[in-house]
């Protein structure tokens, strides 16, 4: 009976998610999503994804369900903004589901990943080397490697590798680092040295590659993991100071970064040049008002790169402030459930892994939405599940699949009634 209840609950969860996804996809303009049967295939894959878990385990099925809903909303938005990109995005969505399902059984053994903590650093550095040699520079940043007709963004996978490394290393050394006195240089260097070398090396290369957005994301994730593991605020503040100094240096040496900051300060000083994209995004946000112009009734075409950097501005114009807050609320609930999944685990490594993945997703949303609405300079990272981007979609679905596997808890065995019971 317990297994029947689990199957019923999973079926209800995925049915609701697919119903909402189908509702979003029904608004996609005719001819933008080809072939017509692809949403059905995605639905079947989504059901398979929910159902492959062991029947004696309870998992937070809302986590993958919300990812499916967000991805469907994103596909609808991309179809509204660019039919050509939408046709690519739907195939990336298919690839994401296939990989998430394929890696699912491996993710159930996630604790084995801790044994390869330095291998994750090596993998990150190798991806950076490939990016340096074969990468293609776009808008001042070298972030993509062209492979035939597609472009792969290694940074999206590097962010996951760094979390694997940080979680494994901190799980082993958290107690020693937490008990080390701040003024004990020898003790701190002994245990923090490998941590800062692994993290700092990736940060330095990110700055060299001029991708300060992803560097900021890694810093925020690093700070969150370090604080959760050690509760040492001095280390967190020290990391922020070091990053601020490196960022200050980059601002004064990279015209690309200088332009971004100048546009953030006053986009209307050059409304037809460097500030055109930001000013048009602000106009779109203002035009949306409280309730929005209505789907398909806005003018997102005025914003260059709207399907990637400014999809949130286009969405807010047509769905208004209420719709904008609704999407943020969905992300907040998703991140909260990811963090809660880690809190329910008995070991520190699992807790840190969930915190790292949840923080990565949450900070990425905060950084890109904050950039769109003008809280700080816009960076080139994507809004998870909503922006166009194949590598981002694949990496984020793998992230979701991992945390979903991590949320597993064994069911309490059902006790049979004793002979003396009535």
Secondary structure, DSSP 8 states (H G I E B T S, - for coil): -HHHHHHHHHHHHHHHHHHHHHHHHTTS-TTSSSSTTHHHHHHHHHHHHHHSS-TTEE--HHHHHHHHHHHHHHHHHHHHH-HHHHHHHHHHHHHHHHHHHHHHHHHTTGGGGGGGHHHHHHHHHHHHHHHHHHEEEETTEEEEEEETTEEE-THHHHHHHHHHHHHHHHHHHHHHHHHS-TT-HHHHHHHHHHHHHHHHHHHHHHHHTT-HHHHHHHHHHHHHHHHHHH--HHHHHHHHHHHHHHHHHHHTT-HHHHHHHHHHH-GGGGTTTTTHHHHHHHHHHHHHTTT-S-TT-S-GGGSTTTTTTSHHHHHHHHHHHHHHHHHHHHHHHHHHHHHHHHHTSSSHHHHHHHHHHHHHHHHHHHHHHHHHHTSS---S---TTTS--HHHHHHHHHHHHHHHHHT-EE--------TT--
